[in-house]
Amino acid sequence: MADYEHRHIDLSGLADVRDYKSPGSTPRQRTLQRIREEHGRRVVAELNAAFNVADRGREALDLPDGAFAPDGVYIEVELAPSAGPTTLEKKREGTRQGAVTISENGARRIALFVPDDTRDVFEAVFRDYAFADVEPGAEPPKKTRVEPIEHIRTARLQSFWRDDPAALPEGAQAEIWWALWCFKDRLDRVEDVALRLGLTVGSEETRLQFPEVVVLPVFGRRAAIELLLFSTGGVAEIRRATDTPTVFTDQLTEMVNDFVDDLAERTSWPGSDAPAVCLLDTGVNRGHPLIEPALAPADMHAVASEWGIDDHSDIGHGSGMAGLAMHGDLTARLGDSSWPMLRHRLESVKILPPDGFDPNDPFSYGAITTSAASLPEISAPDRVRVYCMAITNEDRSGAEPTGWSSALDQISSGTDAIDEGPDHIRRLFVQALGNIRDNSRAEEIADGDAFPGEDPAQAWNALTVGGTTIKSEIAERGYRDWSGWARPGERSPYSRTTTLWRSSQSPIKPEIVFEAGNRALSRSGSEAVSGLPSLSLLTTSKSVGANSVTPFWATSAATAQAGRMAARIMAEHPDYWPETVRALMVHSARWTPHMLGEFNGSASKSDRKNLARKYGYGVPDLKRALASASNDLALVAQRYIQPFRIEDGSVRFSDSHVYRLPWPRDVLEGLGDQSVRLKVTLSYFIEPNPSFASAIDPARYQSFGLRFDLKRARETDGNFLRRVNKGDRDEDDPRPVNEDNDGWFFGPKSISAGSIHSDTWEGSAVELVERDLIYVYPISGWWRERRALGRAASKTRYSLVVGIETPELDIDLFTPVSIQAAALVAAGTSIEV
């Protein structure tokens, strides 16, 4: 076993900042075989018909007295399945693009608002295309705008519905809570008409603010919502309000333990300035002897003061989370004679109301979570913390961004704060993936892939946690002929997966897995039982005394342990950013032998990606995250970057960073063909913009993106720089040839979604010598594409971890790499083409 005793090597000073130009061009749309006269006449006829139907519908609207008169209509534009990314809205025409849905054949349908005062300009686009005289061989006018359009029709409520189709009420008088995603400059109009219609509108505290939309919760009849929609022109899309979340536990079996007081006396407790795990849950019982010394009364909060701050859950969910977040699994800790020294503490924010109080409004969990995150920061503004939440929307898939998941991304990026600039607060959020519900009939829960991860686990910036287990031995007398459902090292049978999420748009989730316990399976394989103590973890209970410890399981348990690890890294490395802590947890993760066997048996990189949607990047290793070993070391960079700039009236790419990796040539060449592993993890927090086509086109959701590229073994420095960065090419330079890039476990396409990217390259030591440059460069996002929002020249930051590992324990790579790194910093970072 390697000794992890060296501080990670600082790579930050080795970055060479370069102006960046993307080497690729805008993806070409597949050529559409259109007969202009036929296609143009049909589209013009459909447009006229859509306007006529919309105008008649507008005249029939029964508006309340004093309401705004409609000043435009919605139409639905369907693009051909082969059409590339297309933006229909045009500022000079005043058109506005709303919800984007995808039909079964892959065609995109876009709700488009056309104002009355520029309708003639909009119509002229289609008439010019269809009827203008065109010289032989010349392109018809407005071809690129009109040819991708397959059909135009009048918009319906279904055109705006961005949720499960089965959840849309069918009857006109059916009442539900609706989440209206409103254009910011028309929010007052929507709210005014809603109130005049007698609809219940959510208060300011329940609304979510994003760069281009405000999510407004409204309760009322479907008929009234349709009137509101088509009369105001202010609603971009509609969803059902977020379902009430449920906590991931069932009734837990209590266990008597007499060793709690002894452990409390043996423990060295943290000071008030130590990093904290902030639990957003049901509150915590501070009276527990294993909790009280690490949780001050001033660090206990509730989003509603009348709820109280103690743990109100019948099963003591918040208190169980607290024990695991503080101590880990108590099973071994209570029975040993060690003297634990704790360097992190606890905070608690109650976000679920106790019995006797009205339940939280079902649409409000994004706003509640945002408010909850601010409470400990007001109380202890200088304390470092990790937020930990094991609450999800029951059976609500996280396949695409929602108001709640977007709120988590906003909290993490710090853009909910008042301060501006690249140094505004960032927050690390640890979030549970979700549980497969208990069911005694094993066959009904046997296929874990049939249970997709639950909202808000899809949040890009959150560190999402799934479950594995090594617990397989059953001790309970009544279950002696039963067995553990999962074998050691498999996915915990409580944990969901994300194999059903759209792989090209959604991040790999979970990123990491921790122990979540096991289910018991009957000898026949037909029955399942949850929560057996011998297949669970042990933690603090809500009560004290005889019943002061209790079994705990599922992804709640896994998430609490992840929060604990994050806080321990923060305590050891107070200079590390939240982005870096997240990166190190992912970077340190390794798959269990069972998982690795599945990965190695996969036939393709796409199969490996599907497996990652069950296992993430593996089980994090605290020793590896905290420090380097002689044969297993990490280089860590924390850098600010400006992805875009405004130049000559246009928004262009701005900075990229190139690092000269400090490989000791003589040492690596001496290893020859011996296998080495290089792991790269890039972590940053995006600012979300969950509107319009963001679920379909990630560039519309992310403020910016970053990618990394490693120099190939047979590339010169100059060819590498020219290949990645068009700005390093002369006008007459030929396009650089892509050298062989085999050796990556996943490949760049598989890890492109999200805001953390991690992959492992394996090859010979002598080949690694030549792979000594790594590029970090920007890709597009709404900061660039939506210049009017004023963020185009914003600065941000990222963390990069580069690890090198050899299976030989007696090889010292750390010493020569650290010496070489110091020499490169002293010599300067300029890298010449």
Residue pairs with C-beta under 8 A, 6 or more apart in sequence:
2 629
2 630
2 631
2 632
2 809
3 629
3 630
4 623
4 624
4 626
4 627
4 628
4 629
4 632
5 627
5 629
6 627
6 628
6 629
6 630
6 633
6 814
6 818
7 627
7 628
8 627
8 628
8 633
8 634
8 635
8 636
9 628
9 633
9 634
9 635
9 636
9 662
9 814
9 817
9 818
9 821
10 635
10 636
10 637
10 821
11 635
11 636
11 637
11 659
11 800
11 802
11 821
12 636
12 637
12 638
12 639
13 825
13 829
14 637
14 659
14 660
14 661
14 662
14 821
14 824
14 825
14 829
15 637
15 639
15 657
15 658
15 659
15 776
15 829
16 657
16 658
16 659
16 660
16 829
16 830
16 831
17 655
17 656
17 657
18 655
18 656
18 657
18 658
18 721
18 725
18 727
18 728
19 654
19 655
19 656
19 727
20 653
20 654
20 655
20 656
20 725
20 727
20 777
20 778
21 652
21 653
21 725
21 726
21 727
22 653
22 726
22 779
23 723
23 724
23 725
23 726
23 735
27 84
27 85
28 84
29 82
29 83
29 84
29 86
29 148
30 82
30 83
30 84
32 80
32 82
32 83
32 147
32 148
34 147
36 129
36 130
36 134
36 140
37 130
39 130
39 146
39 147
40 126
40 129
40 130
40 131
40 140
40 146
41 130
43 126
43 129
43 130
43 146
43 149
43 151
43 152
44 126
44 127
44 130
46 151
46 152
46 153
47 75
47 123
47 126
47 152
49 153
49 154
50 75
50 76
50 152
50 153
50 154
51 73
51 75
51 114
51 119
51 123
53 154
54 73
54 74
54 75
54 154
54 155
54 230
55 73
57 154
57 230
58 70
58 73
58 230
58 231
61 70
61 227
61 230
61 231
62 227
63 69
63 193
63 227
63 231
64 193
64 196
64 197
65 196
66 196
67 192
67 193
67 196
67 231
68 189
68 192
68 193
68 231
68 232
70 230
70 231
70 232
70 233
71 115
71 116
71 117
71 233
72 94
72 113
72 114
72 115
72 116
72 119
72 233
73 113
73 114
73 116
73 155
73 230
73 233
74 98
74 111
74 112
74 113
74 114
74 154
74 155
74 159
74 229
74 230
74 233
75 111
75 112
75 114
75 152
75 153
75 154
75 155
76 109
76 110
76 111
76 112
76 152
76 153
76 154
76 155
76 156
76 159
77 88
77 109
77 110
77 112
77 149
77 151
77 152
78 103
78 107
78 108
78 109
78 110
78 149
78 150
78 151
78 152
78 153
79 86
79 107
79 108
79 109
79 110
79 148
79 149
79 150
80 107
80 148
80 149
80 150
81 105
81 106
81 107
83 108
83 148
84 148
85 697
86 108
86 148
87 97
88 95
88 97
88 110
88 112
89 95
89 96
89 97
89 112
91 788
92 118
92 121
93 114
93 118
93 121
93 122
94 114
94 115
94 117
94 118
95 112
95 113
95 114
95 115
95 118
95 122
96 112
96 113
96 183
96 233
96 236
97 110
97 111
97 112
97 113
97 236
97 692
97 693
98 110
98 111
98 112
98 113
98 159
98 160
98 235
98 236
98 237
98 692
99 110
99 111
99 159
99 160
99 161
99 162
99 181
99 236
99 237
99 238
99 692
100 108
100 109
100 110
100 111
100 692
100 693
100 695
100 696
101 108
101 109
101 159
101 161
101 162
102 108
102 109
102 696
103 109
107 150
108 693
108 696
109 159
110 693
111 155
111 159
111 160
111 236
111 237
112 155
113 233
114 122
115 233
125 142
125 145
125 146
126 142
126 146
128 140
128 141
128 142
129 140
129 141
129 142
129 143
129 145
129 146
129 147
130 146
132 140
132 141
134 140
134 141
155 230
157 168
157 222
157 225
157 226
157 229
157 238
158 165
158 168
160 229
160 235
160 236
160 237
160 238
161 168
161 237
161 238
161 239
162 181
162 237
162 238
162 239
162 695
163 238
163 239
163 240
164 240
167 240
168 240
169 175
169 176
169 222
171 222
172 221
172 222
172 223
173 221
173 222
173 223
174 221
174 222
175 219
175 220
175 221
175 222
176 219
176 222
176 240
176 241
177 217
177 218
177 219
177 240
177 241
177 361
177 362
177 363
178 217
178 218
178 219
178 220
178 225
178 238
178 239
178 240
178 241
179 215
179 216
179 217
179 238
179 239
179 240
179 241
179 242
179 363
179 403
180 190
180 215
180 216
180 217
180 218
180 225
180 228
180 235
180 238
181 213
181 214
181 215
181 216
181 235
181 236
181 237
181 238
181 239
181 690
181 691
182 190
182 213
182 214
182 215
182 216
182 234
182 235
182 236
183 212
183 213
183 234
183 235
183 236
184 212
184 213
184 214
186 232
186 233
186 234
187 214
187 216
187 234
189 232
189 233
189 234
190 216
190 228
190 232
190 234
190 235
191 201
191 216
193 227
193 228
193 231
193 232
194 201
194 216
194 218
194 220
194 228
195 201
197 220
197 224
197 227
197 228
198 220
198 224
199 218
199 219
199 220
199 224
199 225
199 228
200 218
200 219
200 220
201 216
201 217
201 218
202 216
202 217
202 218
202 361
202 363
202 364
205 364
205 367
205 371
206 217
206 361
206 363
206 364
206 367
207 214
207 215
207 216
207 217
207 367
208 214
208 215
208 366
208 367
208 370
208 403
208 406
208 407
209 416
210 406
210 410
210 688
210 689
210 690
210 691
211 687
211 689
211 691
211 782
211 786
211 789
211 791
212 689
212 691
212 692
212 786
212 789
213 236
213 690
213 691
215 363
215 366
215 403
217 241
217 361
217 363
217 364
218 225
218 228
225 238
228 235
229 235
229 238
236 691
236 692
237 691
237 692
239 402
239 403
241 361
241 362
241 363
242 362
242 363
242 364
242 365
242 366
242 393
242 396
242 402
242 403
242 404
242 455
243 362
243 393
243 394
243 396
244 359
244 360
244 362
244 393
244 394
245 352
245 365
245 391
245 392
245 393
245 394
246 391
246 392
246 394
247 281
247 282
247 313
247 317
247 352
247 390
247 391
247 556
248 390
248 391
248 392
248 432
248 434
248 435
248 494
248 554
248 555
248 556
249 315
249 317
249 320
249 552
249 553
249 554
249 556
250 315
250 438
250 530
250 531
251 314
251 315
251 531
252 315
252 316
252 320
252 531
252 541
252 550
252 551
252 552
253 531
253 532
253 533
253 550
253 551
254 541
254 543
254 547
254 550
255 533
255 538
255 547
255 549
255 550
255 551
256 546
256 547
257 334
257 538
257 548
257 549
259 334
259 335
260 288
260 289
260 290
260 334
260 540
260 548
260 549
261 289
262 334
263 290
263 327
263 330
263 333
263 334
263 340
264 289
264 290
264 293
266 337
266 338
266 339
266 340
267 290
267 293
267 339
267 340
267 341
267 342
268 339
268 340
268 341
268 342
269 293
269 294
269 342
270 294
270 342
270 343
270 344
270 345
272 296
272 345
273 382
273 383
274 342
274 343
274 344
274 345
274 383
274 571
275 343
275 344
275 345
275 383
275 384
275 385
275 386
275 567
275 570
275 571
275 574
276 299
276 344
276 345
276 346
276 347
276 376
276 380
276 383
276 384
276 385
276 386
276 567
277 325
277 326
277 344
277 345
277 346
277 347
277 385
277 386
277 388
277 560
277 563
277 564
277 566
277 567
278 346
278 347
278 348
278 349
278 373
278 376
278 385
278 386
278 387
278 388
279 318
279 321
279 322
279 325
279 346
279 347
279 348
279 349
279 388
279 389
279 560
279 563
280 349
280 351
280 369
280 372
280 373
280 387
280 388
280 389
280 391
281 317
281 318
281 321
281 348
281 349
281 350
281 351
281 352
281 389
281 390
281 391
282 311
282 312
282 313
282 317
282 318
282 350
282 352
282 354
283 300
283 302
283 307
283 308
283 309
283 310
283 311
283 312
283 313
283 318
283 348
283 350
284 291
284 295
284 300
284 309
284 310
284 311
284 318
284 319
284 321
284 322
284 346
284 348
285 291
285 310
285 311
285 316
285 318
285 319
285 540
285 542
285 543
285 544
286 292
286 295
286 297
286 300
286 310
287 544
288 319
288 322
288 323
288 540
288 541
288 544
288 548
289 544
289 548
290 323
290 326
290 327
290 330
290 540
290 548
291 319
291 322
291 323
291 326
291 346
291 540
294 326
294 342
294 344
294 345
294 346
295 322
295 345
295 346
295 347
295 348
296 345
298 379
298 380
299 345
299 346
299 347
299 348
299 376
299 379
299 380
300 309
300 347
300 348
301 309
301 347
301 348
301 349
301 350
301 372
301 375
301 376
301 379
302 308
302 309
302 349
302 350
302 351
303 349
303 350
303 351
303 368
303 371
303 372
303 375
304 353
304 357
306 357
307 350
307 353
307 354
307 357
308 350
308 354
309 348
309 350
311 317
311 318
311 319
311 542
312 350
312 352
312 354
312 355
313 319
313 352
313 542
315 542
316 541
316 542
316 543
316 550
317 390
317 556
318 348
318 350
319 540
319 541
319 542
320 539
320 540
320 541
320 542
320 550
320 552
320 556
320 557
320 560
321 388
321 390
321 539
321 556
321 559
321 560
322 346
322 348
322 539
322 540
322 560
323 330
323 539
323 540
323 549
323 552
323 560
324 537
324 539
324 552
324 557
324 560
324 561
324 564
325 346
325 388
325 560
325 561
325 563
325 564
325 567
326 342
326 344
326 345
326 346
326 540
326 564
327 333
327 340
327 342
327 539
327 540
328 561
328 564
329 515
329 537
329 538
329 539
329 561
330 537
330 538
330 539
330 540
330 549
331 537
331 538
333 340
334 538
334 549
343 568
343 571
343 572
344 564
344 567
344 568
344 570
344 571
347 376
347 380
347 385
349 372
349 373
349 375
349 376
351 360
351 365
351 368
351 369
351 372
351 391
352 360
352 391
353 359
353 360
360 368
363 403
365 393
365 404
365 407
365 456
366 402
366 403
366 404
366 406
366 407
366 408
366 456
367 407
369 389
369 404
369 407
369 408
369 411
370 407
370 410
370 411
370 416
373 387
373 411
373 427
376 383
376 385
377 425
384 570
384 574
385 427
385 567
386 428
386 429
386 430
386 563
386 566
386 567
386 570
386 578
386 581
387 411
387 427
387 428
387 429
387 430
387 563
388 430
388 559
388 560
388 562
388 563
389 429
389 430
389 431
389 432
389 559
390 431
390 432
390 555
390 556
390 559
390 560
391 432
392 432
392 434
392 435
392 454
392 455
392 456
392 457
393 404
393 454
393 455
393 456
394 437
394 454
395 437
395 454
396 402
396 454
396 455
397 452
397 453
397 454
397 455
397 500
397 501
398 405
398 434
398 452
398 453
398 454
398 455
398 456
398 457
398 458
398 498
398 501
398 506
398 509
399 452
399 458
399 500
399 501
399 502
399 506
400 458
400 502
400 505
400 506
400 695
401 409
401 458
401 688
401 690
401 694
401 695
401 701
402 455
402 456
402 458
402 690
403 690
404 455
404 456
405 455
405 456
405 457
405 458
405 459
405 462
406 459
406 688
406 690
407 456
408 429
408 431
408 456
408 459
408 461
408 462
409 459
409 460
409 461
409 462
409 685
409 686
409 687
409 688
410 416
410 687
410 688
411 427
411 429
412 426
412 427
412 428
412 429
412 459
412 461
412 462
412 578
412 685
413 426
413 461
413 685
413 686
413 687
413 688
413 703
414 424
414 425
414 426
414 427
414 685
415 424
415 687
417 424
417 425
419 425
421 795
422 640
422 794
422 795
422 796
422 797
426 577
426 578
426 579
426 685
427 578
428 463
428 566
428 578
428 581
428 582
429 459
429 461
429 462
429 463
430 462
430 463
430 465
430 559
430 562
430 563
430 566
431 456
431 457
431 459
431 462
431 463
431 464
431 465
431 559
432 457
432 464
432 465
432 555
432 556
432 558
432 559
433 453
433 454
433 457
433 464
433 465
433 466
433 467
433 495
433 496
433 498
433 509
433 510
433 555
434 451
434 453
434 454
434 457
434 495
434 496
434 555
435 494
435 495
435 496
435 554
435 555
435 556
436 445
436 448
436 451
436 493
436 494
436 495
436 496
437 445
438 528
438 530
439 445
439 528
440 527
440 528
440 529
441 526
441 527
441 528
442 485
442 521
442 522
442 525
442 526
442 527
442 528
443 526
445 451
445 493
445 528
448 491
448 493
448 495
448 496
448 497
448 614
449 497
449 499
449 500
449 614
450 500
451 496
451 497
452 496
452 497
452 498
452 499
452 500
452 501
453 464
453 466
453 496
453 497
453 498
453 501
453 509
453 510
454 496
456 462
457 464
457 498
457 509
457 510
458 464
458 498
458 501
458 506
458 507
458 509
460 507
460 686
460 688
460 701
460 702
460 754
460 755
461 685
461 686
461 755
463 511
463 512
463 562
463 566
463 582
463 585
463 586
464 509
464 510
464 511
464 512
464 616
465 510
465 511
465 512
465 513
465 514
465 555
465 558
465 559
465 562
466 491
466 492
466 495
466 496
466 497
466 509
466 510
466 512
466 513
466 516
466 555
466 558
466 614
466 615
466 616
467 491
467 492
467 494
467 495
467 513
467 514
467 515
467 516
467 517
467 554
467 555
467 557
467 558
468 489
468 490
468 491
468 492
468 495
468 513
468 514
468 515
468 516
468 558
468 592
468 595
468 615
468 619
469 484
469 486
469 488
469 490
469 491
469 492
469 493
469 515
469 516
469 517
469 518
469 535
470 488
470 489
470 515
470 592
471 484
471 488
471 515
471 517
471 518
471 534
471 535
471 536
472 483
472 484
472 486
472 487
472 488
472 518
472 535
473 484
473 534
474 480
474 482
474 483
474 484
474 520
474 532
474 534
474 535
475 533
475 534
476 532
476 533
476 534
479 520
479 529
479 532
481 522
481 523
482 520
482 521
482 522
482 523
482 529
483 520
483 521
483 523
484 518
484 519
484 520
484 521
484 535
485 493
485 518
485 519
485 520
485 521
485 528
486 492
486 493
486 518
486 519
487 594
488 592
488 594
489 592
489 593
489 594
489 595
490 592
490 594
490 595
491 497
491 513
491 614
491 615
492 513
492 515
492 516
492 517
492 518
492 554
492 555
492 558
493 518
493 519
493 528
494 516
494 517
494 519
494 530
494 553
494 554
494 555
495 510
495 513
495 516
495 554
495 555
495 558
496 555
497 613
497 614
498 506
498 508
498 509
498 510
498 613
499 610
499 613
499 614
501 509
501 613
503 606
503 609
503 610
503 613
503 753
504 753
505 695
505 696
505 697
505 698
505 753
506 753
506 754
507 753
507 754
507 755
507 756
508 609
508 612
508 613
508 616
508 617
508 750
508 751
508 753
508 754
509 613
509 616
510 616
511 585
511 586
511 589
511 616
511 617
511 756
512 562
512 585
512 586
512 589
512 616
512 617
512 618
512 619
512 620
513 558
513 615
513 616
513 618
513 619
514 557
514 558
514 559
514 561
514 562
514 619
514 620
515 537
515 557
515 558
515 561
516 553
516 554
516 555
516 557
516 558
517 531
517 535
517 536
517 537
517 551
517 552
517 553
517 554
517 557
518 535
519 528
519 529
519 530
519 535
520 528
520 529
520 530
520 532
520 535
521 527
521 528
522 528
530 553
531 551
531 553
532 551
533 551
535 553
536 551
536 552
536 553
536 557
537 551
537 552
537 553
537 557
538 549
538 550
538 551
538 552
539 549
539 550
539 551
539 552
539 557
539 560
540 548
540 549
540 550
541 547
541 548
541 549
541 550
562 585
562 620
565 585
565 620
565 622
565 625
566 581
566 582
566 585
568 622
568 626
569 576
569 581
569 584
569 585
569 622
569 625
569 626
570 576
570 581
572 626
573 580
573 581
573 626
576 584
576 636
576 638
576 799
577 638
577 797
577 799
578 685
579 638
579 683
579 684
579 685
579 797
579 798
579 799
580 636
580 638
580 683
580 799
580 801
582 683
582 756
582 799
583 636
583 681
583 682
583 683
583 756
583 799
583 800
583 801
584 625
584 634
584 636
584 681
584 801
585 620
585 625
586 616
586 617
586 620
586 681
586 683
586 756
586 758
587 624
587 625
587 634
587 679
587 681
587 758
587 801
587 803
588 620
588 621
588 622
588 624
588 625
589 616
589 617
589 618
589 619
589 620
589 621
590 618
590 619
590 621
591 599
591 615
591 617
591 618
591 619
592 618
592 619
595 611
595 615
595 618
598 611
598 615
599 608
599 611
599 745
602 608
602 611
605 745
605 746
605 747
605 749
605 750
606 750
608 745
608 746
608 750
609 746
609 750
612 746
612 750
617 758
624 632
624 634
628 634
628 814
629 814
630 811
630 812
630 813
630 814
630 815
631 805
631 806
631 807
631 808
631 809
631 810
631 811
631 812
631 813
631 814
632 803
632 804
632 805
632 806
633 803
633 804
633 805
633 813
633 814
633 817
634 801
634 802
634 803
635 661
635 662
635 801
635 802
635 803
635 817
635 821
636 799
636 800
636 801
637 659
637 799
637 800
637 801
637 802
638 797
638 798
638 799
639 657
639 776
639 797
639 798
639 800
640 795
640 796
640 797
641 655
641 656
641 657
641 706
641 776
641 778
641 795
641 796
641 797
641 798
642 654
642 655
642 793
642 794
642 795
642 796
643 653
643 654
643 655
643 704
643 706
643 778
643 781
643 783
643 784
643 794
643 796
644 651
644 652
644 653
644 654
644 704
644 778
644 783
644 784
644 792
644 793
644 794
645 651
645 652
645 653
645 654
645 792
645 793
646 652
646 787
646 792
646 793
651 784
651 787
651 792
653 777
653 778
653 784
654 778
654 793
655 778
656 724
656 725
656 775
656 776
656 777
656 778
657 775
657 776
657 777
658 721
658 773
658 774
658 775
658 776
658 831
659 773
659 774
659 775
659 776
659 800
659 802
660 772
660 773
660 824
660 829
660 831
661 771
661 772
661 773
661 774
661 802
662 817
662 818
662 820
662 821
662 823
662 824
663 768
663 769
663 772
663 817
663 820
664 813
664 816
664 817
664 819
664 820
665 769
666 816
667 813
667 816
668 676
668 765
668 766
668 768
668 769
669 765
669 766
669 769
670 765
671 764
671 765
671 766
671 806
671 811
672 764
672 765
672 766
673 764
673 765
673 766
674 764
674 765
674 806
674 808
675 762
675 763
675 764
675 765
675 806
675 807
676 762
676 763
676 764
676 765
676 768
676 804
676 805
676 806
677 760
677 761
677 762
677 803
677 804
677 805
677 806
678 710
678 760
678 761
678 762
678 763
678 768
678 771
678 802
678 803
678 804
678 805
679 758
679 759
679 760
679 761
679 801
679 802
679 803
679 804
679 805
680 708
680 710
680 757
680 758
680 759
680 760
680 761
680 774
680 800
680 801
680 802
680 803
681 756
681 757
681 758
681 800
681 801
681 803
682 706
682 707
682 708
682 756
682 757
682 758
682 776
682 798
682 799
682 800
683 755
683 756
683 798
683 799
683 800
683 801
684 706
684 755
684 756
684 796
684 797
684 798
684 799
685 755
685 796
686 701
686 702
686 703
686 704
686 705
686 755
686 781
687 702
687 703
687 783
687 791
688 694
688 701
688 702
688 703
689 700
689 701
689 702
689 703
689 782
689 786
690 701
691 700
692 700
693 700
694 700
694 701
695 701
698 705
698 753
699 705
699 779
699 780
699 781
699 782
699 785
700 782
700 785
701 782
702 755
702 781
702 782
703 781
703 782
703 783
703 791
703 794
703 796
704 778
704 779
704 780
704 781
704 783
704 784
704 796
705 755
705 778
705 779
705 780
705 781
706 757
706 776
706 777
706 778
706 779
706 798
707 748
707 752
707 757
707 776
707 777
707 778
707 779
708 757
708 774
708 775
708 776
708 777
708 800
709 724
709 748
709 774
709 775
709 777
710 761
710 771
710 773
710 774
710 775
711 717
711 720
711 770
711 771
711 772
711 773
711 774
712 720
712 739
712 740
712 741
712 770
712 771
713 739
713 740
713 763
713 767
713 770
713 771
714 739
714 740
714 770
715 723
715 739
715 770
717 773
717 831
717 832
717 833
718 728
718 832
718 833
719 736
719 737
719 739
720 773
720 775
721 728
721 773
721 775
721 831
721 833
722 728
722 729
722 733
722 736
722 833
723 736
723 738
724 775
724 777
725 775
725 777
728 833
729 736
743 761
743 762
743 763
744 759
744 760
744 761
745 759
745 760
745 761
745 762
746 759
746 760
747 759
748 759
750 759
751 757
751 758
751 759
761 771
765 806
768 804
773 831
774 800
774 802
776 798
776 800
782 789
782 791
783 789
783 791
783 792
783 794
784 792
804 813
804 817
806 813
